[in-house]
Amino acid sequence: MEIQNPTVDEFNKITDEGKTLADFWASWCGPCRMQAPIVEELASTTDVKVVKIDVDKCDDLAMDFQVSSIPTLVLFEDGVVVEKFIGLTTLDEIKKAFGI
């Protein structure tokens, strides 16, 4: 499951239960475009929910999580941040952080 640019309320509801990966990105960012297929593979092969947040459209969420470089991945388990990756991150690194 992939959700694009949720409101703050939607974001909180989505991340509140289970495992969720928040992908902070922008269309003009080369490393973000390289990260996208990795995030898509995670979403299609695991039960991890994926929320994609375009920092140019949802700057409030980016500020809430102190995103200053992209891509930034924030991993949640039951509403709690368990890991934060800045820069291009491999699928294995993400899975390891989630214990998958």
NUBALO-211009 format. One line per field, with one value per atom (N, C-alpha, C, O): residue in three letters; atom name; z, x, y. Coordinates in Angstrom, 1 decimal, decimal comma. Atoms other than C-alpha are relative to their C-alpha. Layout:
N
miti = ala ...;
torza = CA ...;
up = Z ...;
east = X ...;
north = Y ...;
//
This chain:
100
miti = met met met met glu glu glu glu ile ile ile ile gln gln gln gln asn asn asn asn pro pro pro pro thr thr thr thr val val val val asp asp asp asp glu glu glu glu phe phe phe phe asn asn asn asn lys lys lys lys ile ile ile ile thr thr thr thr asp asp asp asp glu glu glu glu gly gly gly gly lys lys lys lys thr thr thr thr leu leu leu leu ala ala ala ala asp asp asp asp phe phe phe phe trp trp trp trp ala ala ala ala ser ser ser ser trp trp trp trp cys cys cys cys gly gly gly gly pro pro pro pro cys cys cys cys arg arg arg arg met met met met gln gln gln gln ala ala ala ala pro pro pro pro ile ile ile ile val val val val glu glu glu glu glu glu glu glu leu leu leu leu ala ala ala ala ser ser ser ser thr thr thr thr thr thr thr thr asp asp asp asp val val val val lys lys lys lys val val val val val val val val lys lys lys lys ile ile ile ile asp asp asp asp val val val val asp asp asp asp lys lys lys lys cys cys cys cys asp asp asp asp asp asp asp asp leu leu leu leu ala ala ala ala met met met met asp asp asp asp phe phe phe phe gln gln gln gln val val val val ser ser ser ser ser ser ser ser ile ile ile ile pro pro pro pro thr thr thr thr leu leu leu leu val val val val leu leu leu leu phe phe phe phe glu glu glu glu asp asp asp asp gly gly gly gly val val val val val val val val val val val val glu glu glu glu lys lys lys lys phe phe phe phe ile ile ile ile gly gly gly gly leu leu leu leu thr thr thr thr thr thr thr thr leu leu leu leu asp asp asp asp glu glu glu glu ile ile ile ile lys lys lys lys lys lys lys lys ala ala ala ala phe phe phe phe gly gly gly gly ile ile ile ile;
torza = N CA C O N CA C O N CA C O N CA C O N CA C O N CA C O N CA C O N CA C O N CA C O N CA C O N CA C O N CA C O N CA C O N CA C O N CA C O N CA C O N CA C O N CA C O N CA C O N CA C O N CA C O N CA C O N CA C O N CA C O N CA C O N CA C O N CA C O N CA C O N CA C O N CA C O N CA C O N CA C O N CA C O N CA C O N CA C O N CA C O N CA C O N CA C O N CA C O N CA C O N CA C O N CA C O N CA C O N CA C O N CA C O N CA C O N CA C O N CA C O N CA C O N CA C O N CA C O N CA C O N CA C O N CA C O N CA C O N CA C O N CA C O N CA C O N CA C O N CA C O N CA C O N CA C O N CA C O N CA C O N CA C O N CA C O N CA C O N CA C O N CA C O N CA C O N CA C O N CA C O N CA C O N CA C O N CA C O N CA C O N CA C O N CA C O N CA C O N CA C O N CA C O N CA C O N CA C O N CA C O N CA C O N CA C O N CA C O N CA C O N CA C O N CA C O N CA C O N CA C O N CA C O N CA C O N CA C O N CA C O N CA C O N CA C O N CA C O N CA C O;
up = 0,0 0,0 0,0 0,8 0,0 -0,9 0,0 -0,7 -0,2 0,1 -0,4 0,1 0,4 -1,5 0,8 0,9 -0,6 0,4 0,9 0,6 -0,9 3,3 0,8 0,9 -1,0 5,6 1,3 1,4 -1,3 9,1 0,7 1,3 -0,7 10,5 -0,7 0,0 0,7 7,8 0,3 0,5 -0,3 8,4 1,4 1,5 -1,3 12,1 0,1 0,8 0,0 11,6 -0,7 -0,2 0,8 9,0 0,9 0,9 -0,7 11,2 1,4 2,0 -1,4 14,4 0,3 1,4 -0,2 13,8 -1,0 -2,2 0,9 12,4 -0,5 0,1 0,5 10,4 -1,2 -2,1 1,1 8,2 -0,3 0,6 0,5 6,1 -0,6 -1,5 0,6 5,4 -0,8 -0,4 1,0 2,3 -0,3 -1,0 0,3 2,2 -1,3 -1,3 1,3 -1,4 -0,8 -0,3 0,9 -4,2 -1,5 -1,7 1,4 -8,0 -0,7 -1,6 0,6 -8,8 0,6 0,1 -0,8 -6,5 -0,7 -0,7 0,7 -8,4 1,0 0,6 -1,0 -5,3 0,4 0,7 -0,4 -4,5 -1,1 -0,8 1,1 -8,0 0,1 -0,3 -0,2 -7,3 1,2 1,2 -1,2 -3,9 -0,3 0,3 0,3 -5,4 -0,3 0,3 0,2 -6,8 1,2 1,3 -1,2 -3,6 1,0 1,6 -0,8 -1,6 -0,6 0,2 0,6 -4,1 0,2 0,4 -0,2 -3,8 1,5 1,7 -1,4 0,0 0,2 0,8 -0,1 -0,3 -0,7 -0,2 0,7 -2,8 0,6 0,2 -0,4 -1,0 1,5 2,0 -1,4 2,7 0,4 -0,4 -0,6 5,0 0,5 1,1 -0,4 5,5 -0,8 -2,0 0,7 4,7 -0,4 0,3 0,5 2,6 -0,2 -0,8 0,2 2,8 -0,7 -0,2 0,7 0,2 0,2 0,0 -0,3 1,2 -0,9 -0,6 0,8 -1,4 0,8 1,2 -0,9 0,6 -0,5 0,2 0,6 -1,8 0,2 0,1 -0,2 -1,2 1,5 1,8 -1,4 2,5 0,9 1,6 -0,8 4,1 1,5 2,3 -1,4 7,4 0,6 1,7 -0,5 7,8 0,0 0,9 0,1 6,6 1,2 1,8 -1,1 9,3 1,3 2,2 -1,2 12,0 0,2 1,4 -0,1 11,3 -0,3 -0,5 0,2 10,8 -1,2 -1,1 1,2 7,3 -0,7 -1,1 0,6 5,9 -1,2 -2,0 1,1 3,3 -0,5 0,2 0,5 0,9 -1,0 -1,6 -0,6 0,4 1,5 1,9 -1,4 4,1 0,2 -0,2 -0,3 5,2 1,6 2,3 -1,4 8,6 0,2 -0,4 -0,2 9,9 1,3 2,4 -1,2 12,4 0,3 -0,6 -0,4 14,4 1,1 2,1 -0,9 16,1 0,4 1,6 -0,3 15,9 0,5 0,8 -0,6 17,3 -1,1 -1,8 0,9 15,2 0,5 1,6 -0,4 15,2 -0,7 -0,3 0,8 12,6 -1,0 -1,4 1,0 10,3 -0,9 -0,4 0,9 7,2 -0,9 -1,4 0,8 5,3 -1,2 -1,0 1,2 1,7 -0,5 0,1 0,6 -0,6 0,9 1,5 -1,0 1,5 -0,7 -1,5 0,6 0,4 0,6 1,7 -0,5 0,8 1,2 2,1 -1,2 3,1 1,2 2,3 -1,2 5,4 0,6 1,8 -0,5 5,6 0,7 1,8 -0,6 6,2 1,4 2,3 -1,3 8,9 1,1 2,2 -1,0 10,7 0,5 1,7 -0,4 10,7 0,5 1,0 -0,5 11,7 -0,9 -0,5 1,0 8,5 -0,6 -1,5;
east = 0,8 0,0 0,9 1,9 -0,7 1,3 -0,9 -1,9 0,9 -0,2 0,9 2,0 -0,8 0,9 -0,5 -1,7 0,3 1,0 -1,2 -2,1 1,1 -1,3 0,0 1,0 0,0 -2,5 0,6 0,9 -0,6 -1,1 -0,8 -0,3 1,0 -4,2 0,1 0,1 0,0 -4,1 1,4 1,4 -1,4 -0,3 0,0 0,5 0,0 -0,8 -0,9 -0,5 0,9 -3,7 0,7 0,7 -0,7 -1,6 1,1 1,3 -1,2 1,5 -0,2 0,6 0,3 -0,3 0,1 0,4 0,0 -0,5 0,9 0,9 -0,8 1,9 1,3 1,7 -1,2 5,0 -0,2 -1,0 0,1 5,2 1,3 2,1 -1,2 7,9 -0,5 -1,3 0,3 7,6 1,2 2,3 -1,0 9,6 -0,1 -1,1 0,0 10,4 0,8 2,0 -0,6 11,3 -0,4 -1,3 0,4 11,0 0,3 1,2 -0,1 10,6 1,3 1,7 -1,2 13,7 1,3 2,4 -1,1 15,9 0,5 -0,3 -0,5 18,1 0,0 -0,5 0,0 18,8 -1,4 -1,6 1,4 15,0 -0,5 -1,2 0,5 14,3 0,7 0,0 -0,7 16,9 -0,6 -0,6 0,6 15,2 -1,4 -1,8 1,4 11,7 -0,2 -1,1 0,2 12,0 0,3 -0,4 -0,3 13,5 -1,2 -1,6 1,1 10,6 -1,2 -2,0 1,1 8,1 0,1 -0,9 -0,3 9,7 -0,4 -1,0 0,4 9,3 -1,5 -2,0 1,4 5,7 -0,7 -1,7 0,7 4,9 0,4 -0,2 -0,4 6,8 -0,1 0,3 0,1 6,2 -1,4 -2,1 1,2 3,3 0,3 -0,6 -0,3 5,0 -0,8 -0,8 0,7 2,8 1,0 2,0 -0,9 4,5 -0,8 -1,8 0,6 3,7 1,1 2,2 -0,9 5,4 -0,4 -1,5 0,3 5,7 0,9 2,1 -0,8 6,8 0,2 -0,7 -0,3 8,6 -0,3 -0,5 0,5 7,6 -1,5 -1,9 1,5 3,9 -0,4 -1,4 0,4 3,9 1,2 1,7 -1,1 6,5 -0,2 0,7 0,3 4,7 0,5 1,1 -0,5 5,4 1,5 2,1 -1,5 9,0 0,6 1,6 -0,5 9,5 -0,2 0,6 0,3 7,8 1,1 1,4 -1,0 10,4 1,5 2,4 -1,3 13,3 0,8 2,0 -0,6 14,0 0,7 0,0 -0,8 16,8 0,7 1,2 -0,5 18,1 -0,9 -1,6 0,8 16,4 0,8 1,8 1,1 15,7 0,3 1,4 -0,1 15,0 -1,2 -2,3 1,0 13,2 -0,1 0,8 0,3 11,5 -0,8 -1,9 0,7 10,5 -0,8 -0,2 0,9 7,6 -0,5 -0,7 0,7 6,3 -1,0 -0,6 1,1 3,0 0,1 -0,1 0,0 3,4 1,3 1,4 -1,3 7,0 1,1 1,2 -1,1 10,0 1,0 1,5 -1,0 12,4 1,3 2,4 -1,2 14,9 -0,2 -1,3 0,1 15,7 1,3 2,4 -1,1 17,8 0,1 -1,0 -0,2 19,2 0,9 2,0 -0,7 20,3 -0,5 -1,4 0,4 20,0 0,2 1,3 -0,1 19,2 -0,4 -1,4 0,3 19,2 -1,2 -1,6 1,1 16,3 0,4 -0,4 -0,5 18,4 0,1 -0,3 -0,1 19,1 -1,4 -1,6 1,3 15,4 -0,6 -1,2 0,6 14,3 0,7 0,0 -0,7 17,0 -0,5 -0,7 0,5 15,8 -1,4 -1,8 1,4 12,2 0,0 -1,0 0,0 13,4 -0,6 -1,2 0,6 12,2 1,1 0,7;
north = -1,2 0,0 1,2 1,3 -1,2 3,4 1,2 1,2 -1,1 6,7 1,3 1,4 -1,2 10,1 1,2 1,4 -1,4 13,4 0,0 0,8 0,0 12,7 1,3 2,0 -1,1 15,5 -0,5 -1,7 0,3 15,6 -1,0 -2,0 1,0 13,8 -1,3 -2,4 1,3 11,1 -0,7 -1,9 0,6 10,6 -0,6 -1,7 0,5 10,2 -1,3 -2,2 1,2 7,7 -1,2 -2,3 1,0 5,7 -0,6 -1,8 0,5 5,5 -0,5 -1,1 0,3 4,8 -1,5 -1,9 1,4 1,0 -0,7 -0,3 0,8 -1,5 0,7 1,7 -0,5 -0,9 1,0 0,6 -0,9 2,2 0,7 1,0 -0,7 3,8 1,3 1,3 -1,3 7,5 0,4 0,6 -0,3 8,5 1,5 1,9 -1,4 12,2 0,2 -0,1 -0,1 13,1 1,3 2,0 -1,0 15,6 -0,4 -1,2 0,4 15,2 0,4 -0,3 -0,5 17,2 -0,7 -0,4 0,6 15,0 -1,3 -2,3 1,2 12,4 -1,2 -2,2 1,1 10,2 -0,5 -1,6 0,4 10,3 -0,9 -1,9 0,8 8,9 -1,4 -2,4 1,3 6,1 -0,8 -2,0 0,6 5,4 -0,5 -1,5 0,4 5,1 -1,5 -2,1 1,4 1,6 -0,9 -2,0 0,8 0,3 0,1 -0,9 -0,2 1,8 -0,8 -1,4 0,7 0,4 -1,6 -2,2 1,4 -3,1 -0,4 -1,4 0,2 -2,9 -0,1 -1,0 0,0 -2,0 -1,2 -1,7 1,1 -4,8 -1,4 -2,4 1,3 -7,6 -0,2 -1,3 0,1 -6,9 0,6 1,1 -0,6 -5,8 1,5 2,0 -1,4 -2,4 1,0 0,9 -1,1 0,6 1,0 1,3 -1,0 3,3 1,3 1,3 -1,3 7,0 0,8 1,0 -0,8 9,2 1,5 1,9 -1,4 12,8 0,9 1,0 -1,0 15,4 1,2 1,9 -1,1 18,0 1,3 2,3 -1,3 20,7 0,2 1,4 -0,1 20,0 -0,2 0,4 0,2 18,9 0,4 -0,4 -0,4 21,0 0,0 -0,1 0,1 20,9 -1,4 -1,4 1,3 17,1 0,0 -0,6 0,0 17,6 0,8 0,3 -0,8 20,3 -0,8 -0,8 0,7 18,1 -1,1 -1,4 1,0 15,4 0,4 -0,4 -0,6 17,8 -0,6 -0,9 0,4 16,7 1,2 2,1 -1,0 18,8 -0,4 0,4 0,6 16,5 -1,1 -1,8 1,1 14,1 -0,8 -0,3 0,6 11,4 -0,3 -0,6 0,4 10,8 -1,0 -0,8 1,1 7,6 0,0 -0,1 0,1 7,5 -1,2 -1,4 1,3 4,1 0,1 0,5 0,0 3,8 -1,5 -2,2 1,2 0,8 0,5 1,0 -0,4 1,5 1,4 1,7 -1,4 5,2 0,6 1,8 -0,4 5,3 -0,1 -1,0 0,0 6,3 -1,0 -0,9 0,9 3,4 0,2 -0,3 -0,3 4,6 1,1 1,3 -1,0 7,4 -0,1 -0,1 0,1 7,1 1,3 1,7 -1,2 10,1 -0,4 -1,0 0,4 9,5 -1,3 -1,9 1,3 6,5 -1,1 -1,3 1,1 3,5 -1,3 -1,3 1,3 -0,2 -0,6 -0,3 0,7 -2,5 -0,9 -1,0 0,8 -4,7 0,8 0,3 -0,9 -1,8 0,3 0,3 -0,3 -1,0 -1,2 -1,1 1,3 -4,6 -0,3 -0,7 0,3 -5,0 0,9 0,5 -0,9 -1,9 -0,4 -0,2 0,5 -3,3 -1,4 -1,9 1,4 -6,8 -0,9 -1,9 0,8 -8,3 -0,9 -1,7;
//
